[in-house]
């Protein structure tokens, strides 16, 4: 019994010694330590833990595990005040650390100073727990070992007992400077051994333009900080635009504009995002205000005019029921004309041509695209658009075909999927120019470029070329394939019957037409074609019955057949 009391007495003495020997700076330094609470998507508490400030403007460090899966987070400081976590500044899931910014409620917060020199083995160290009490209680220990991580940083083994609620608390030097974050013991000796990761390593974490590919960061839904430089921040915004919601993207845009108020691109991007989210008058006023501000601060005003024109043009293409004020194709054309006047870049002239086309000013649109085709920006797409403009203008088929040749010649056989749309376009142009055999070659090249992944419509188009080329077996095969892919399309069955009649397979044509009539007994064209096949088979009475049924069902093309064969 005496031995038991002796042990208890020694432990009490040790505890008193620890508190008595706690440095004077402990009470003040503990004010920088706080509790962290994270919440999930249902706004339920996800995790709780610790962290601490390392700058008076609210930059803080903690463990990554607390934040994984979090939609939002807040901290409780030593006085019990709540402050929201504003943004994530960097994370590393391997070492379970995170850097973030807290939206502070005062001008500055108590913050720990980073250690000027790292502690050596056997150095005294102190761990500061989170507490709302004003005292100098802390846990003391010594550095047992130092290992290198990430080349320039340290990972510490400490002779110190770490309670579960002390994870991610700061580990301090005798001078009152922080050098590490406490981490949970993982070995057998958890009573006297714990670990700390170098605070400098956590401070070095940052967001870069490719951070959206970082799974550690993607697992946190709290807003991410912008990269350090203006150029990197612009790339980061570009990456974010396709990977976050418009609402979260809007927050990033606001941050960018606040940090770089003289960058016109920020205002243009915010205007674009606002226009995408909503088109009510109140939002449109903000869009216009941002575009005006972009013009005001821009050093390259032609680029802003181009973006204004592009936004108005895209807005008008959506055919809004109620157009905002003076927004129109004319206003878009006015903006792009100013851009071209300042700097006649081909990309500006191309947009000018698109807007002119939308205004149905085809001659002006053609002139713009012909100018683009004489520039370094000439491409299969620009020649294809030029061909479509000429098509609308009803230009000679040979001129349209020449432009389609200019599309395809920019690709090298064997053709890939990139060339496929232009091969298909030229095939159709060749059909319009009455060159079915050449069209058939393009359809075959398209088939190969698409690795055979084509639909029923393709087979119908190729069948037309084969039929005109008098390649009847190919035509029959293609229509059979079209029907296989889309068995309920009656047009395909009628076309198959036509080919069969053309090659004298009238009985086969009747079978095809009867199958069509099983699908739709009121398909008038099928009765007309049945009559034609029956005439070929010398079945005049049956043919006239079929023609009569076609007329009854409203076929406008059967009257001449009745007049010729059934009087």
NORJO-V491681 format. One record per helix or strand of 3 or more residues. SS is the DSSP state (A for helix, B for strand). FROM is the first residue (numbers start at 1). LEN is the number of residues. If there is no record, write none. Layout:
ss=SS from=FROM len=LEN
ss=SS from=FROM len=LEN
This chain:
ss=A from=2 len=20
ss=A from=26 len=7
ss=B from=33 len=7
ss=B from=45 len=9
ss=B from=59 len=4
ss=A from=64 len=3
ss=B from=72 len=5
ss=B from=82 len=11
ss=B from=97 len=6
ss=B from=124 len=5
ss=B from=139 len=11
ss=B from=153 len=7
ss=A from=164 len=3
ss=B from=170 len=3
ss=B from=178 len=6
ss=B from=193 len=6
ss=A from=199 len=5
ss=A from=211 len=3
ss=A from=215 len=4
ss=A from=230 len=12
ss=A from=246 len=14
ss=A from=264 len=14
ss=A from=281 len=17
ss=A from=301 len=17
ss=A from=329 len=14
ss=A from=346 len=13
ss=A from=362 len=12
ss=A from=380 len=13
ss=A from=397 len=12
ss=A from=417 len=16
ss=A from=436 len=14
ss=A from=456 len=13
ss=A from=472 len=14
ss=A from=490 len=13
ss=A from=506 len=14
ss=A from=524 len=13
ss=A from=540 len=13
ss=A from=559 len=7
